Amino acid sequence: MYVELEASSQITLPSELTKRMGIREGDKFEVMERDGGVFLCPVVVYPHEKLVKITKIISEHKKDVSVVYDNVEDMYYGLGIELEEEDV
């Protein structure tokens, strides 16, 4: 797959790639330069107020560390935090 750098320093990702990877408009990426290449790594950004709530819940329940979650969504559910569709 080849893409071209546009005058505004933008690159358009091919639609077959975005569909296959589930990339949607508004998704965030970390851009890294490594070994002469440019890499895009998807990242999840959680709103500050949710992180504050998680920190408070964790500090209140530090004694109970026996629970292990398979993924972030299960952890939120177990901690009583409701995720909105755009957070998932």
N, C-alpha and C positions, 0 to 999 in steps of 0.2 A: 504494500500500500504506500503510495506516495501522496504527500500533501505539499502545498506551497505556502510559504510565509507571505502574508499579505502586507501591504504598506503600513498598516496599523499594528504590526507585530502580532497579528492573530493567525491562528491555524485552525482550519475547520476539520474536525474529525469525521471520517467517513461514516455514513449512517449505518452501514452493516456492522461496524465496530461498536458504535454506541448502543445499537439494539442488542447485540450479542452480550455486551458487558452490562446492560441495564443502566447505562448512563443517561441521565435526564438533564434538562435545562435547569440551571441553578445548582447542580452538584459542585462540590468544592474539591480542589486538588492541591497537593503540595507539588511544586515544581522543583526538581533536583537536577543538578549537573553532576554526572559521574562518568569518569573514564571517557571524556570527550563526547558523551551523549546527553540528551535531555530526556528526563523521565517524569511522567505524571503519575502520582500516587493518590488514589481517592482517599479523602479524609471525611470524617463525620464531625461536624461542629455542633455542640450542644449549647443551647442558650444558658447564659450565666445564671439566671434564676433557678433553672433545673439543677445545675451543678451545686449551687448553694443549698438547695433542698436535699440533694443526695448527701452532701457533706454533713449536714445536720443529722440526717437519719443514721448515717454510719457512725457518727460520734456518739449518738444515743444508744446504739446497739453494738458497741465494740465488743462487749462480752460474748455475744453469740456469733462466733466465726465459723460455726460448723456447716453453714449453708453454702453450697457450691452451685452456681448457676451455669447453664450451658451457653447462654448468650446474654447480651445486654438487655434485650426486650424482656426475657424472663426475670432478670435481676430487677428491672424497674417494676414489673408486676408484683414480684415478691416483696418489694419495699413499699408498695402502695402508690406508685407514681404512674399516672396515666399518660401515655404518649399520644400526641396528636399525629394524624396521618403524615404530615410533612416532616415529623421528627424521625420517622422510621426509615 
